[in-house]
Amino acid sequence: MRKYLRGEGTSPRYLARALRPCRLDPFKRYLQAWIEAARPQWIPATVLLREIQEQGHAGSISQLKAYLASFRQPRQDSVVRFETPPGKQMQVDFTTIRRGYQPLKAFVVMPGYSRATFVRFIRVRRRRGLAGRPARSFRLLRRCARGSAVR
C-alpha cells in the first residue's frame, strides 16, 4: 500500500475477464437472423423464447431479454407537434361526465397555441340548450374562432 501512496508503483489494473459460455450461445445466430428478418418490427422475447425452446434451449427468459436489449432500437415518436399562432385555431368539444344517474355535460375549449383548457359545466338536458355555449366562451376567451375544429 505504501508503494502506491508514495507513487512508486503503477496503479493496479484489472484485466478483462474471459467471457463465460452461456446456454444462449448456440442460438445467437438464429436469434439475430429472426431480428433482422423482422425489422423494423420487433418480435417479443416470449415468442423468441418459445422458438428456441423448441430447438432445445433450457435457459430462462431473463437471459434472453438481456441479450435482446442490445438489438432493440428506440421507438420513433410519431406525434406531430401542432402549433398555431394565437387567435387562429381552437378545438371545441362537448362531453358527458357520468355521475350515477345524473350525467353532467361539459363544454371544453382548447386554444391551438396553448395548453390552457377552458371547461364550463352545463346543467342543460336538451341538445338545443348547448347552442349558445360556444359564442359565450369565445367572448370569454376574447379570441378569434377562425378555423376552429368542432367535434
C-alpha positions in Angstrom: 0.0 0.0 0.0 2.8 2.4 0.9 4.4 1.9 -2.5 1.2 3.1 -4.2 0.7 6.0 -1.8 4.2 7.3 -2.5 3.6 7.0 -6.2 6.4 4.4 -6.7 4.3 1.8 -8.2 1.8 1.9 -11.0 -1.9 1.7 -10.0 -3.2 -1.8 -10.3 -5.2 -2.6 -13.4 -7.8 -5.3 -13.6 -7.8 -7.4 -16.8 -10.9 -8.1 -18.7 -12.5 -11.4 -17.7 -12.8 -14.1 -20.2 -16.4 -14.5 -21.4 -18.1 -17.5 -20.0 -20.2 -19.6 -22.2 -23.9 -19.3 -21.6 -26.9 -21.5 -22.6 -27.9 -19.0 -25.2 -24.7 -19.1 -27.3 -25.8 -21.9 -29.7 -28.9 -19.9 -30.6 -27.5 -16.4 -31.0 -27.1 -16.6 -34.8 -30.7 -18.0 -35.1 -32.0 -15.1 -33.0 -30.0 -12.5 -34.9 -31.5 -13.8 -38.2 -35.0 -13.5 -36.8 -34.4 -10.0 -35.5 -33.0 -8.9 -38.9 -35.8 -10.5 -40.8 -38.5 -8.8 -38.7 -37.1 -5.2 -38.9 -38.5 -2.6 -38.5 -41.0 -4.6 -36.4 -40.0 -6.2 -33.1 -40.5 -9.8 -32.0 -41.3 -10.1 -28.3 -38.9 -12.1 -26.2 -41.6 -14.6 -25.2 -42.1 -15.6 -28.9 -38.4 -15.9 -29.5 -38.0 -18.0 -26.3 -40.7 -20.4 -27.5 -38.9 -20.7 -30.8 -35.5 -21.6 -29.3 -37.1 -23.8 -26.6 -38.5 -26.0 -29.5 -34.9 -26.3 -30.6 -33.7 -27.4 -27.2 -32.9 -24.3 -25.3 -33.2 -24.8 -21.5 -32.4 -21.2 -20.3 -34.7 -18.6 -18.9 -36.4 -15.5 -20.4 -34.3 -13.1 -18.3 -31.1 -14.2 -20.1 -32.8 -13.8 -23.5 -34.1 -10.3 -22.6 -30.6 -9.2 -21.6 -29.2 -10.4 -24.9 -32.0 -8.8 -27.0 -31.7 -5.4 -25.3 -28.7 -4.5 -27.4 -30.6 -5.1 -30.6 -33.7 -3.1 -29.7 -33.9 0.3 -31.4 -35.7 3.1 -29.7 -39.1 3.9 -31.0 -39.5 7.0 -33.1 -42.1 9.4 -31.7 -44.9 9.5 -34.2 -46.6 12.5 -32.6 -46.6 15.6 -34.9 -46.5 18.8 -33.0 -49.4 21.1 -33.8 -48.7 24.8 -33.4 -50.7 27.8 -34.5 -50.4 31.5 -33.7 -52.7 32.9 -31.0 -56.3 33.6 -32.2 -56.1 31.3 -35.3 -57.4 28.0 -34.2 -59.0 26.2 -31.3 -60.7 22.8 -30.6 -64.2 22.7 -29.2 -65.7 19.6 -27.6 -68.9 18.7 -25.8 -68.6 15.8 -23.3 -70.7 13.9 -20.8 -69.3 13.0 -17.5 -71.3 10.2 -15.8 -72.2 10.8 -12.2 -74.5 8.0 -11.3 -78.0 8.7 -12.7 -77.3 12.4 -13.3 -74.9 12.9 -16.3 -73.1 16.2 -16.2 -72.5 18.0 -19.6 -69.3 19.9 -20.1 -68.2 22.3 -22.8 -64.4 22.2 -23.4 -62.3 24.7 -25.4 -58.6 24.3 -26.0 -56.7 27.0 -28.0 -54.3 25.6 -30.6 -51.4 27.7 -29.4 -51.7 26.9 -25.7 -52.1 24.1 -23.2 -54.8 26.1 -21.4 -58.2 24.5 -21.2 -61.5 26.2 -20.7 -64.2 24.0 -19.2 -67.8 25.1 -18.5 -70.2 22.6 -16.9 -73.7 22.8 -18.1 -77.0 21.6 -16.5 -78.9 21.7 -19.7 -80.5 18.4 -20.6 -81.5 19.2 -24.2 -79.1 19.5 -27.0 -80.5 22.8 -28.3 -79.7 24.4 -25.0 -76.0 23.9 -25.8 -76.1 26.0 -29.0 -75.2 29.3 -27.3 -72.3 27.9 -25.3 -69.5 28.3 -27.9 -70.3 32.0 -28.6 -70.3 32.8 -24.9 -67.0 31.0 -24.4 -65.4 32.8 -27.4 -66.3 36.1 -25.9 -64.9 35.0 -22.6 -61.7 33.9 -24.2 -61.6 37.0 -26.4 -60.0 35.1 -29.2 -61.0 34.7 -32.8 -62.6 31.4 -33.6 -61.4 31.3 -37.3 -60.7 27.7 -38.4 -61.8 26.1 -35.1 -62.3 22.3 -35.2 -65.7 21.3 -33.8 -66.3 17.7 -32.9 
